[in-house]
């Protein structure tokens, strides 16, 4: 059991590169860490929004453009 609604360290700043994606498990949840256009650190749930399954996200989604997954790509 984890305490929610608290700050936790997800990664060191050098671990989240400007051109990479860093999957982590935080408090038992799959999270994807990356940097935005201005270099800010960002995080989102590492799940496919189309199917709900754990996915490795790609920067260039063939189905829905940048920042999506390729689960529905044909």
Backbone bond lengths (Angstrom), bond angles and torsions (degrees), N, CA, C in turn:
res aa  C-N    CA-C-N  psi(-1)  N-CA   C-N-CA  omega(-1)  CA-C   N-CA-C  phi
1 X - - - 1.436 - - 1.529 108.33 -
2 X 1.311 115.99 138.71 1.454 121.55 -178.77 1.528 109.74 -120.85
3 X 1.313 115.77 151.58 1.465 120.81 173.31 1.521 107.55 -81.45
4 X 1.299 117.64 122.36 1.470 122.72 -179.44 1.521 109.62 -92.84
5 X 1.316 116.84 173.29 1.462 123.92 179.76 1.525 111.78 56.86
6 X 1.324 116.11 39.79 1.457 122.96 176.13 1.523 107.89 -133.01
7 X 1.309 116.32 163.34 1.457 121.16 177.13 1.520 109.70 -86.00
8 X 1.322 116.45 132.93 1.451 122.97 174.64 1.527 108.49 -131.29
9 X 1.301 116.75 150.05 1.464 120.92 176.06 1.525 108.08 -78.21
10 X 1.330 116.12 124.92 1.461 120.91 -179.36 1.523 111.45 -98.22
11 X 1.342 116.69 -32.99 1.467 121.39 -179.07 1.523 108.52 -170.39
12 X 1.323 115.66 160.88 1.456 121.16 170.60 1.521 107.84 -78.16
13 X 1.327 117.45 152.73 1.461 120.85 -177.20 1.526 112.88 -57.77
14 X 1.332 118.09 -34.90 1.466 120.48 -179.46 1.535 112.61 -73.94
15 X 1.325 118.32 -14.31 1.467 120.96 179.91 1.529 112.22 -79.55
16 X 1.328 117.08 -23.37 1.471 121.52 -178.74 1.526 107.27 -102.55
17 X 1.321 116.39 97.64 1.458 120.93 -175.92 1.528 111.10 -81.29
18 X 1.314 115.62 163.15 1.468 121.47 -178.07 1.520 112.22 -67.70
19 X 1.313 118.22 -26.28 1.464 120.78 -175.94 1.524 113.33 -117.99
20 X 1.328 117.14 16.16 1.457 119.22 -177.57 1.516 113.26 -126.13
21 X 1.304 114.88 169.02 1.457 123.22 177.30 1.522 107.37 -119.92
22 X 1.319 117.10 135.20 1.456 121.38 -176.15 1.526 109.71 -121.22
23 X 1.328 118.00 101.42 1.468 120.11 177.08 1.525 110.60 -77.73
24 X 1.312 116.71 136.84 1.471 123.18 178.56 1.522 108.65 -142.20
25 X 1.311 115.38 161.03 1.457 121.65 170.49 1.516 106.66 -111.90
26 X 1.336 116.18 118.32 1.460 122.11 -178.58 1.516 108.90 -121.25
27 X 1.303 116.54 123.04 1.462 122.14 -179.76 1.520 111.42 55.74
28 X 1.327 116.14 32.28 1.457 121.51 179.34 1.515 114.71 84.04
29 X 1.335 118.09 1.21 1.463 122.08 -178.54 1.525 110.92 -110.15
30 X 1.345 118.03 138.90 1.459 120.46 177.64 1.535 110.11 -75.13
31 X 1.328 116.34 127.95 1.462 122.73 -176.95 1.517 108.50 -130.96
32 X 1.325 116.61 146.72 1.452 122.20 176.62 1.520 108.04 -117.64
33 X 1.328 116.99 121.86 1.456 123.01 179.93 1.523 108.82 -102.64
34 X 1.329 116.95 140.31 1.459 122.17 178.95 1.521 108.96 -159.45
35 X 1.319 117.25 177.29 1.462 121.59 178.41 1.521 109.78 -114.36
36 X 1.333 115.26 140.81 1.456 121.89 177.90 1.517 111.64 -79.27
37 X 1.315 116.66 -177.37 1.459 122.80 -176.68 1.525 112.64 -60.89
38 X 1.329 117.91 -32.97 1.462 121.85 179.00 1.534 112.36 -93.10
39 X 1.332 117.87 7.88 1.448 121.99 176.73 1.520 115.14 89.26
40 X 1.325 117.94 3.24 1.463 120.62 179.71 1.522 110.09 -73.04
41 X 1.323 115.03 144.33 1.461 120.23 177.81 1.524 109.40 -75.87
42 X 1.328 116.67 133.90 1.461 122.79 -178.64 1.522 109.30 -132.43
43 X 1.316 115.97 157.64 1.459 121.45 177.79 1.516 109.77 -143.37
44 X 1.300 115.58 148.59 1.461 121.15 173.57 1.510 109.30 -148.73
45 X 1.303 115.45 162.13 1.460 119.82 178.61 1.521 108.59 -64.79
46 X 1.309 117.17 131.40 1.460 121.74 -177.72 1.530 110.38 -87.26
47 X 1.304 115.12 67.66 1.468 121.50 176.76 1.516 108.98 -136.87
48 X 1.302 115.99 150.08 1.456 121.62 176.44 1.526 108.96 -69.76
49 X 1.315 116.54 122.85 1.464 119.14 179.92 1.527 111.68 -72.96
50 X 1.324 118.04 -12.96 1.456 121.75 -179.60 1.531 111.77 -89.67
51 X 1.333 116.69 -37.05 1.460 120.67 -175.36 1.526 114.00 -121.13
52 X 1.340 117.48 -11.91 1.453 121.07 178.48 1.515 115.46 78.44
53 X 1.321 117.44 1.47 1.466 119.72 -179.02 1.521 110.43 -89.97
54 X 1.322 115.96 158.12 1.446 121.34 176.96 1.517 108.84 -63.19
55 X 1.312 116.16 127.92 1.461 120.62 -175.58 1.513 109.58 -133.44
56 X 1.314 116.40 155.71 1.455 120.50 167.43 1.512 106.31 -95.14
57 X 1.304 117.08 116.15 1.469 121.58 -176.96 1.508 110.57 -78.45
58 X 1.314 114.40 147.48 1.456 121.82 176.99 1.519 108.50 -116.02
59 X 1.303 116.96 150.61 1.466 119.70 178.16 1.526 111.08 -70.39
60 X 1.309 118.33 -30.11 1.464 121.94 -179.00 1.519 109.58 -115.18
61 X 1.320 116.60 92.43 1.459 121.39 -179.76 1.521 109.51 -79.17
62 X 1.308 117.08 128.10 1.463 120.78 179.26 1.525 111.55 -70.20
63 X 1.328 117.26 -23.69 1.465 119.87 -176.91 1.522 112.70 -92.96
64 X 1.326 117.87 -41.01 1.461 120.24 -171.05 1.511 114.84 -129.08
65 X 1.319 119.45 14.03 1.465 121.53 176.49 1.506 113.09 86.63
66 X 1.303 115.81 -169.05 1.468 122.41 -173.84 1.518 111.33 -59.84
67 X 1.321 115.37 139.66 1.445 121.57 175.46 1.519 115.29 84.13
68 X 1.322 118.03 8.74 1.457 120.27 -179.05 1.509 112.51 -113.69
69 X 1.306 115.77 -176.07 1.453 119.87 178.15 1.523 109.28 -105.65
70 X 1.296 115.90 175.91 1.469 118.84 -178.54 1.525 112.40 -111.58
71 X 1.347 117.22 28.04 1.463 120.25 -175.19 1.522 113.10 -66.41
72 X 1.320 118.14 -29.78 1.463 121.22 -178.19 1.523 112.00 -107.06
73 X 1.319 116.99 6.83 1.463 119.61 -177.29 1.520 110.42 -65.07
74 X 1.286 115.87 139.15 1.437 119.77 -177.69 1.425 112.99 -107.93
